Amino acid sequence: MPQSAFRNQILKALLVSDFALLQPAMRHVELDIKVR
């Protein structure tokens, strides 16, 4: 998945070279949002 497709603002703010170092260890995780 390209860096621009992420909604996580921290990942989007990384330099492309830094993002490339992290990308092999990344996996997509869906989190449930609980609203009270």
PDBQT receptor file of N, H, CA, C and O in Angstrom, charges set to zero:
ATOM      1  N   MET A   1       0.850  -1.170   0.000  1.00  0.00    +0.000 N 
ATOM      2  CA  MET A   1       0.000   0.000   0.000  1.00  0.00    +0.000 C 
ATOM      3  C   MET A   1       0.899   1.238   0.000  1.00  0.00    +0.000 C 
ATOM      4  O   MET A   1       1.827   1.313   0.805  1.00  0.00    +0.000 OA
ATOM      5  N   PRO A   2       0.652   2.199  -0.872  1.00  0.00    +0.000 N 
ATOM      6  CA  PRO A   2       1.504   3.385  -0.912  1.00  0.00    +0.000 C 
ATOM      7  C   PRO A   2       1.316   4.265   0.324  1.00  0.00    +0.000 C 
ATOM      8  O   PRO A   2       0.258   4.263   0.953  1.00  0.00    +0.000 OA
ATOM      9  N   GLN A   3       2.335   4.994   0.647  1.00  0.00    +0.000 N 
ATOM     10  H   GLN A   3       3.195   4.996   0.136  1.00  0.00    +0.000 HD
ATOM     11  CA  GLN A   3       2.312   5.850   1.831  1.00  0.00    +0.000 C 
ATOM     12  C   GLN A   3       1.140   6.823   1.788  1.00  0.00    +0.000 C 
ATOM     13  O   GLN A   3       0.540   7.093   2.829  1.00  0.00    +0.000 OA
ATOM     14  N   SER A   4       0.800   7.350   0.639  1.00  0.00    +0.000 N 
ATOM     15  H   SER A   4       1.288   7.131  -0.206  1.00  0.00    +0.000 HD
ATOM     16  CA  SER A   4      -0.282   8.328   0.515  1.00  0.00    +0.000 C 
ATOM     17  C   SER A   4      -1.657   7.747   0.835  1.00  0.00    +0.000 C 
ATOM     18  O   SER A   4      -2.597   8.501   1.089  1.00  0.00    +0.000 OA
ATOM     19  N   ALA A   5      -1.789   6.434   0.828  1.00  0.00    +0.000 N 
ATOM     20  H   ALA A   5      -1.025   5.822   0.623  1.00  0.00    +0.000 HD
ATOM     21  CA  ALA A   5      -3.074   5.801   1.087  1.00  0.00    +0.000 C 
ATOM     22  C   ALA A   5      -3.381   5.651   2.579  1.00  0.00    +0.000 C 
ATOM     23  O   ALA A   5      -4.513   5.330   2.942  1.00  0.00    +0.000 OA
ATOM     24  N   PHE A   6      -2.411   5.873   3.428  1.00  0.00    +0.000 N 
ATOM     25  H   PHE A   6      -1.492   6.133   3.133  1.00  0.00    +0.000 HD
ATOM     26  CA  PHE A   6      -2.611   5.717   4.862  1.00  0.00    +0.000 C 
ATOM     27  C   PHE A   6      -3.375   6.891   5.443  1.00  0.00    +0.000 C 
ATOM     28  O   PHE A   6      -3.157   8.034   5.040  1.00  0.00    +0.000 OA
ATOM     29  N   ARG A   7      -4.269   6.624   6.388  1.00  0.00    +0.000 N 
ATOM     30  H   ARG A   7      -4.447   5.696   6.716  1.00  0.00    +0.000 HD
ATOM     31  CA  ARG A   7      -4.986   7.687   7.089  1.00  0.00    +0.000 C 
ATOM     32  C   ARG A   7      -4.213   8.130   8.326  1.00  0.00    +0.000 C 
ATOM     33  O   ARG A   7      -4.492   9.194   8.879  1.00  0.00    +0.000 OA
ATOM     34  N   ASN A   8      -3.253   7.333   8.763  1.00  0.00    +0.000 N 
ATOM     35  H   ASN A   8      -3.026   6.469   8.314  1.00  0.00    +0.000 HD
ATOM     36  CA  ASN A   8      -2.442   7.653   9.922  1.00  0.00    +0.000 C 
ATOM     37  C   ASN A   8      -1.511   8.821   9.572  1.00  0.00    +0.000 C 
ATOM     38  O   ASN A   8      -0.636   8.695   8.715  1.00  0.00    +0.000 OA
ATOM     39  N   GLN A   9      -1.710   9.940  10.236  1.00  0.00    +0.000 N 
ATOM     40  H   GLN A   9      -2.421  10.043  10.932  1.00  0.00    +0.000 HD
ATOM     41  CA  GLN A   9      -0.965  11.156   9.918  1.00  0.00    +0.000 C 
ATOM     42  C   GLN A   9       0.523  11.035  10.249  1.00  0.00    +0.000 C 
ATOM     43  O   GLN A   9       1.348  11.688   9.611  1.00  0.00    +0.000 OA
ATOM     44  N   ILE A  10       0.870  10.220  11.222  1.00  0.00    +0.000 N 
ATOM     45  H   ILE A  10       0.199   9.689  11.740  1.00  0.00    +0.000 HD
ATOM     46  CA  ILE A  10       2.288  10.017  11.559  1.00  0.00    +0.000 C 
ATOM     47  C   ILE A  10       2.985   9.281  10.423  1.00  0.00    +0.000 C 
ATOM     48  O   ILE A  10       4.083   9.665  10.019  1.00  0.00    +0.000 OA
ATOM     49  N   LEU A  11       2.364   8.235   9.907  1.00  0.00    +0.000 N 
ATOM     50  H   LEU A  11       1.472   7.923  10.235  1.00  0.00    +0.000 HD
ATOM     51  CA  LEU A  11       2.961   7.505   8.787  1.00  0.00    +0.000 C 
ATOM     52  C   LEU A  11       3.065   8.381   7.548  1.00  0.00    +0.000 C 
ATOM     53  O   LEU A  11       4.055   8.311   6.819  1.00  0.00    +0.000 OA
ATOM     54  N   LYS A  12       2.059   9.200   7.303  1.00  0.00    +0.000 N 
ATOM     55  H   LYS A  12       1.255   9.257   7.895  1.00  0.00    +0.000 HD
ATOM     56  CA  LYS A  12       2.081  10.078   6.137  1.00  0.00    +0.000 C 
ATOM     57  C   LYS A  12       3.174  11.143   6.243  1.00  0.00    +0.000 C 
ATOM     58  O   LYS A  12       3.681  11.614   5.226  1.00  0.00    +0.000 OA
ATOM     59  N   ALA A  13       3.539  11.526   7.478  1.00  0.00    +0.000 N 
ATOM     60  H   ALA A  13       3.126  11.143   8.305  1.00  0.00    +0.000 HD
ATOM     61  CA  ALA A  13       4.523  12.581   7.685  1.00  0.00    +0.000 C 
ATOM     62  C   ALA A  13       5.968  12.089   7.562  1.00  0.00    +0.000 C 
ATOM     63  O   ALA A  13       6.889  12.900   7.467  1.00  0.00    +0.000 OA
ATOM     64  N   LEU A  14       6.172  10.782   7.562  1.00  0.00    +0.000 N 
ATOM     65  H   LEU A  14       5.423  10.123   7.639  1.00  0.00    +0.000 HD
ATOM     66  CA  LEU A  14       7.527  10.242   7.468  1.00  0.00    +0.000 C 
ATOM     67  C   LEU A  14       8.160  10.554   6.121  1.00  0.00    +0.000 C 
ATOM     68  O   LEU A  14       7.469  10.683   5.110  1.00  0.00    +0.000 OA
ATOM     69  N   LEU A  15       9.464  10.672   6.121  1.00  0.00    +0.000 N 
ATOM     70  H   LEU A  15      10.025  10.567   6.942  1.00  0.00    +0.000 HD
ATOM     71  CA  LEU A  15      10.190  10.751   4.865  1.00  0.00    +0.000 C 
ATOM     72  C   LEU A  15       9.965   9.440   4.111  1.00  0.00    +0.000 C 
ATOM     73  O   LEU A  15       9.817   8.385   4.728  1.00  0.00    +0.000 OA
ATOM     74  N   VAL A  16       9.941   9.504   2.800  1.00  0.00    +0.000 N 
ATOM     75  H   VAL A  16      10.062  10.361   2.299  1.00  0.00    +0.000 HD
ATOM     76  CA  VAL A  16       9.718   8.305   1.991  1.00  0.00    +0.000 C 
ATOM     77  C   VAL A  16      10.742   7.223   2.334  1.00  0.00    +0.000 C 
ATOM     78  O   VAL A  16      10.402   6.041   2.393  1.00  0.00    +0.000 OA
ATOM     79  N   SER A  17      11.980   7.621   2.557  1.00  0.00    +0.000 N 
ATOM     80  H   SER A  17      12.256   8.581   2.509  1.00  0.00    +0.000 HD
ATOM     81  CA  SER A  17      13.028   6.643   2.871  1.00  0.00    +0.000 C 
ATOM     82  C   SER A  17      12.780   5.969   4.229  1.00  0.00    +0.000 C 
ATOM     83  O   SER A  17      13.027   4.773   4.378  1.00  0.00    +0.000 OA
ATOM     84  N   ASP A  18      12.297   6.725   5.208  1.00  0.00    +0.000 N 
ATOM     85  H   ASP A  18      12.096   7.697   5.086  1.00  0.00    +0.000 HD
ATOM     86  CA  ASP A  18      11.991   6.148   6.525  1.00  0.00    +0.000 C 
ATOM     87  C   ASP A  18      10.777   5.228   6.441  1.00  0.00    +0.000 C 
ATOM     88  O   ASP A  18      10.759   4.163   7.058  1.00  0.00    +0.000 OA
ATOM     89  N   PHE A  19       9.769   5.634   5.683  1.00  0.00    +0.000 N 
ATOM     90  H   PHE A  19       9.784   6.499   5.182  1.00  0.00    +0.000 HD
ATOM     91  CA  PHE A  19       8.584   4.810   5.493  1.00  0.00    +0.000 C 
ATOM     92  C   PHE A  19       8.960   3.483   4.836  1.00  0.00    +0.000 C 
ATOM     93  O   PHE A  19       8.440   2.433   5.213  1.00  0.00    +0.000 OA
ATOM     94  N   ALA A  20       9.848   3.530   3.867  1.00  0.00    +0.000 N 
ATOM     95  H   ALA A  20      10.270   4.384   3.561  1.00  0.00    +0.000 HD
ATOM     96  CA  ALA A  20      10.290   2.322   3.160  1.00  0.00    +0.000 C 
ATOM     97  C   ALA A  20      10.974   1.342   4.108  1.00  0.00    +0.000 C 
ATOM     98  O   ALA A  20      10.869   0.131   3.916  1.00  0.00    +0.000 OA
ATOM     99  N   LEU A  21      11.664   1.836   5.117  1.00  0.00    +0.000 N 
ATOM    100  H   LEU A  21      11.749   2.821   5.273  1.00  0.00    +0.000 HD
ATOM    101  CA  LEU A  21      12.306   0.956   6.098  1.00  0.00    +0.000 C 
ATOM    102  C   LEU A  21      11.270   0.239   6.970  1.00  0.00    +0.000 C 
ATOM    103  O   LEU A  21      11.466  -0.915   7.350  1.00  0.00    +0.000 OA
ATOM    104  N   LEU A  22      10.179   0.921   7.280  1.00  0.00    +0.000 N 
ATOM    105  H   LEU A  22      10.020   1.858   6.971  1.00  0.00    +0.000 HD
ATOM    106  CA  LEU A  22       9.146   0.336   8.145  1.00  0.00    +0.000 C 
ATOM    107  C   LEU A  22       8.176  -0.567   7.399  1.00  0.00    +0.000 C 
ATOM    108  O   LEU A  22       7.638  -1.514   7.973  1.00  0.00    +0.000 OA
ATOM    109  N   GLN A  23       7.952  -0.281   6.138  1.00  0.00    +0.000 N 
ATOM    110  H   GLN A  23       8.389   0.489   5.672  1.00  0.00    +0.000 HD
ATOM    111  CA  GLN A  23       6.895  -0.947   5.381  1.00  0.00    +0.000 C 
ATOM    112  C   GLN A  23       6.948  -2.482   5.395  1.00  0.00    +0.000 C 
ATOM    113  O   GLN A  23       5.890  -3.103   5.494  1.00  0.00    +0.000 OA
ATOM    114  N   PRO A  24       8.113  -3.122   5.303  1.00  0.00    +0.000 N 
ATOM    115  CA  PRO A  24       8.105  -4.600   5.313  1.00  0.00    +0.000 C 
ATOM    116  C   PRO A  24       7.540  -5.210   6.599  1.00  0.00    +0.000 C 
ATOM    117  O   PRO A  24       7.053  -6.341   6.576  1.00  0.00    +0.000 OA
ATOM    118  N   ALA A  25       7.595  -4.488   7.709  1.00  0.00    +0.000 N 
ATOM    119  H   ALA A  25       7.991  -3.570   7.727  1.00  0.00    +0.000 HD
ATOM    120  CA  ALA A  25       7.114  -5.020   8.980  1.00  0.00    +0.000 C 
ATOM    121  C   ALA A  25       5.670  -4.615   9.280  1.00  0.00    +0.000 C 
ATOM    122  O   ALA A  25       5.116  -5.015  10.303  1.00  0.00    +0.000 OA
ATOM    123  N   MET A  26       5.062  -3.828   8.398  1.00  0.00    +0.000 N 
ATOM    124  H   MET A  26       5.512  -3.503   7.566  1.00  0.00    +0.000 HD
ATOM    125  CA  MET A  26       3.721  -3.322   8.649  1.00  0.00    +0.000 C 
ATOM    126  C   MET A  26       2.668  -4.320   8.184  1.00  0.00    +0.000 C 
ATOM    127  O   MET A  26       2.873  -5.074   7.233  1.00  0.00    +0.000 OA
ATOM    128  N   ARG A  27       1.534  -4.301   8.885  1.00  0.00    +0.000 N 
ATOM    129  H   ARG A  27       1.368  -3.688   9.658  1.00  0.00    +0.000 HD
ATOM    130  CA  ARG A  27       0.386  -5.087   8.447  1.00  0.00    +0.000 C 
ATOM    131  C   ARG A  27      -0.864  -4.286   8.764  1.00  0.00    +0.000 C 
ATOM    132  O   ARG A  27      -0.896  -3.504   9.715  1.00  0.00    +0.000 OA
ATOM    133  N   HIS A  28      -1.885  -4.492   7.957  1.00  0.00    +0.000 N 
ATOM    134  H   HIS A  28      -1.859  -5.127   7.185  1.00  0.00    +0.000 HD
ATOM    135  CA  HIS A  28      -3.140  -3.765   8.112  1.00  0.00    +0.000 C 
ATOM    136  C   HIS A  28      -3.911  -4.340   9.290  1.00  0.00    +0.000 C 
ATOM    137  O   HIS A  28      -4.053  -5.557   9.410  1.00  0.00    +0.000 OA
ATOM    138  N   VAL A  29      -4.410  -3.468  10.160  1.00  0.00    +0.000 N 
ATOM    139  H   VAL A  29      -4.295  -2.479  10.063  1.00  0.00    +0.000 HD
ATOM    140  CA  VAL A  29      -5.201  -3.881  11.323  1.00  0.00    +0.000 C 
ATOM    141  C   VAL A  29      -6.451  -3.023  11.382  1.00  0.00    +0.000 C 
ATOM    142  O   VAL A  29      -6.373  -1.795  11.370  1.00  0.00    +0.000 OA
ATOM    143  N   GLU A  30      -7.608  -3.679  11.445  1.00  0.00    +0.000 N 
ATOM    144  H   GLU A  30      -7.671  -4.677  11.454  1.00  0.00    +0.000 HD
ATOM    145  CA  GLU A  30      -8.880  -2.965  11.611  1.00  0.00    +0.000 C 
ATOM    146  C   GLU A  30      -9.184  -2.895  13.105  1.00  0.00    +0.000 C 
ATOM    147  O   GLU A  30      -9.153  -3.909  13.803  1.00  0.00    +0.000 OA
ATOM    148  N   LEU A  31      -9.472  -1.703  13.579  1.00  0.00    +0.000 N 
ATOM    149  H   LEU A  31      -9.497  -0.880  13.012  1.00  0.00    +0.000 HD
ATOM    150  CA  LEU A  31      -9.826  -1.523  14.991  1.00  0.00    +0.000 C 
ATOM    151  C   LEU A  31     -11.289  -1.096  15.096  1.00  0.00    +0.000 C 
ATOM    152  O   LEU A  31     -11.754  -0.240  14.343  1.00  0.00    +0.000 OA
ATOM    153  N   ASP A  32     -11.998  -1.699  16.032  1.00  0.00    +0.000 N 
ATOM    154  H   ASP A  32     -11.620  -2.394  16.644  1.00  0.00    +0.000 HD
ATOM    155  CA  ASP A  32     -13.384  -1.299  16.279  1.00  0.00    +0.000 C 
ATOM    156  C   ASP A  32     -13.382  -0.026  17.108  1.00  0.00    +0.000 C 
ATOM    157  O   ASP A  32     -12.613   0.107  18.060  1.00  0.00    +0.000 OA
ATOM    158  N   ILE A  33     -14.239   0.893  16.744  1.00  0.00    +0.000 N 
ATOM    159  H   ILE A  33     -14.864   0.784  15.970  1.00  0.00    +0.000 HD
ATOM    160  CA  ILE A  33     -14.387   2.131  17.511  1.00  0.00    +0.000 C 
ATOM    161  C   ILE A  33     -15.651   2.020  18.334  1.00  0.00    +0.000 C 
ATOM    162  O   ILE A  33     -16.741   1.810  17.803  1.00  0.00    +0.000 OA
ATOM    163  N   LYS A  34     -15.492   2.164  19.630  1.00  0.00    +0.000 N 
ATOM    164  H   LYS A  34     -14.607   2.335  20.062  1.00  0.00    +0.000 HD
ATOM    165  CA  LYS A  34     -16.648   2.077  20.529  1.00  0.00    +0.000 C 
ATOM    166  C   LYS A  34     -17.037   3.490  20.948  1.00  0.00    +0.000 C 
ATOM    167  O   LYS A  34     -16.226   4.231  21.503  1.00  0.00    +0.000 OA
ATOM    168  N   VAL A  35     -18.272   3.846  20.678  1.00  0.00    +0.000 N 
ATOM    169  H   VAL A  35     -18.931   3.243  20.227  1.00  0.00    +0.000 HD
ATOM    170  CA  VAL A  35     -18.783   5.157  21.037  1.00  0.00    +0.000 C 
ATOM    171  C   VAL A  35     -19.778   4.970  22.171  1.00  0.00    +0.000 C 
ATOM    172  O   VAL A  35     -20.664   4.119  22.104  1.00  0.00    +0.000 OA
ATOM    173  N   ARG A  36     -19.622   5.761  23.190  1.00  0.00    +0.000 N 
ATOM    174  H   ARG A  36     -18.902   6.452  23.245  1.00  0.00    +0.000 HD
ATOM    175  CA  ARG A  36     -20.522   5.651  24.338  1.00  0.00    +0.000 C 
ATOM    176  C   ARG A  36     -21.661   6.620  24.213  1.00  0.00    +0.000 C 
ATOM    177  O   ARG A  36     -22.524   6.674  25.089  1.00  0.00    +0.000 OA
TER     178      ARG A  36
